[in-house]
Amino acid sequence: MISLNQIIDDFAFLDEWEDRYRYVIELGKSLPEMPEALRTSGNKVQGCASQVWLVTHTAGDPEDPVLTFEGESDAHIVRGLVAIALAIFSGKRASEIARIDALDIFGKIGLIEHLSSQRANGLRSMIRRVKNEAEVRLPA
């Protein structure tokens, strides 16, 4: 999977929105295919106009586990947004995920202002889901 730093660097070289849009689609194409068995209603992200599935895996310290994610969408651009979200969150401790301002990152790379309101709402739903996955794994 491509790193967040690489994504940020790549976006810095792309001036036109159309080029950024194509890059987001390419990022989505780089995601591994999610097995059909994992595309369940329990893994589906609620609040997305497109279908989005997210699977969480945990490892390490049960008090502050490292979370890795698998994601999938049936829409090309959304699949790219999933890839960026996974680059932001996957492989980090739950406590770190809880502190990340992912919308700020999406804003800095110039995506938020170019998303339709429906896609922006779906992105927020996906981010909430990831953060909730992290928060439920932290001690109260």
C-alpha positions in Angstrom: 0.0 0.0 0.0 1.2 3.5 -0.8 2.2 5.7 2.1 0.4 8.9 3.1 3.5 10.9 2.6 3.8 9.6 -1.0 0.1 10.5 -1.6 0.7 14.0 -0.3 3.8 14.5 -2.4 2.0 13.2 -5.5 -0.9 15.6 -5.0 1.5 18.5 -4.7 2.6 17.9 -8.3 -0.9 17.7 -9.6 -2.3 21.2 -10.4 -5.5 20.3 -12.2 -8.5 18.8 -10.5 -9.0 16.3 -13.4 -5.4 15.0 -12.8 -6.1 14.7 -9.0 -9.4 12.9 -9.8 -7.6 10.4 -12.1 -5.0 9.9 -9.4 -7.6 9.1 -6.7 -9.1 6.6 -9.1 -5.7 5.0 -9.6 -5.2 4.8 -5.9 -8.5 2.9 -5.6 -7.3 0.5 -8.3 -4.3 -0.3 -6.2 -6.4 -1.6 -3.3 -6.5 -5.3 -2.9 -9.8 -6.9 -3.8 -11.9 -7.6 -0.7 -13.2 -11.1 -0.6 -17.0 -11.3 -1.2 -17.4 -13.1 2.1 -16.3 -9.9 3.9 -18.8 -7.7 2.1 -21.4 -8.1 4.7 -24.0 -5.8 6.2 -21.9 -5.7 9.4 -18.9 -4.5 7.5 -20.8 -1.9 5.4 -20.2 1.7 6.3 -23.6 3.4 7.0 -24.1 6.9 5.6 -22.4 6.4 2.2 -24.3 6.8 -1.0 -22.0 4.2 -2.6 -21.4 0.9 -1.0 -18.4 0.9 1.2 -17.1 -1.9 3.3 -14.5 -1.7 6.1 -12.9 -4.6 8.0 -10.8 -3.9 11.1 -7.9 -6.2 12.3 -6.2 -5.7 15.6 -2.8 -6.8 16.9 -0.5 -6.1 19.8 -1.2 -4.5 23.1 -4.9 -5.1 24.0 -4.9 -1.8 25.9 -3.9 0.2 22.8 -3.8 -2.2 19.8 -2.5 -1.5 16.3 -5.4 -1.4 13.8 -5.1 -2.3 10.2 -8.0 -2.0 7.8 -9.3 -3.5 4.6 -11.6 -1.4 2.5 -13.7 -1.7 -0.6 -16.2 0.3 -2.6 -18.3 -0.2 -5.7 -17.6 3.3 -6.9 -14.2 4.2 -8.5 -13.7 7.6 -6.9 -14.9 6.3 -3.5 -12.6 3.4 -3.7 -9.7 5.9 -4.1 -11.0 7.8 -1.0 -11.0 4.5 0.9 -7.3 4.0 -0.2 -6.4 7.4 1.1 -8.2 6.8 4.4 -6.4 3.5 4.8 -3.1 5.2 4.2 -4.0 7.7 6.9 -5.2 5.2 9.5 -4.0 1.7 8.9 -1.1 0.4 10.9 -1.5 2.9 13.7 -2.3 2.5 17.4 -5.9 3.0 18.4 -5.0 6.0 20.6 -3.2 7.7 17.6 -6.2 7.0 15.3 -8.5 8.7 17.8 -6.4 11.9 17.6 -5.9 12.1 13.8 -7.8 14.9 12.0 -8.4 13.1 8.7 -10.7 15.8 7.3 -7.8 18.2 7.7 -5.5 15.9 5.7 -8.1 15.5 3.0 -8.5 19.3 2.9 -4.7 19.9 2.7 -4.4 17.7 -0.4 -7.3 19.6 -2.0 -9.9 17.0 -2.1 -12.7 18.2 0.3 -13.7 21.2 -1.8 -14.0 19.1 -5.0 -16.2 16.4 -3.5 -19.9 16.5 -4.0 -21.9 16.9 -0.8 -22.9 13.3 -1.0 -19.3 12.0 -1.3 -18.1 14.4 1.4 -20.8 13.0 3.7 -19.8 9.5 2.9 -16.2 10.3 3.6 -17.2 11.7 7.0 -19.1 8.5 7.7 -16.1 6.4 6.8 -13.8 8.5 9.0 -16.3 8.2 11.9 -16.4 4.5 11.5 -12.6 4.2 11.6 -12.4 6.4 14.6 -15.2 4.5 16.4 -13.3 1.2 15.7 -10.3 2.8 17.4 -12.2 4.3 20.4 -14.1 1.1 21.3 -10.7 -0.7 21.6 -9.3 1.8 24.1 -9.9 1.5 27.9 -12.8 3.7 29.1 
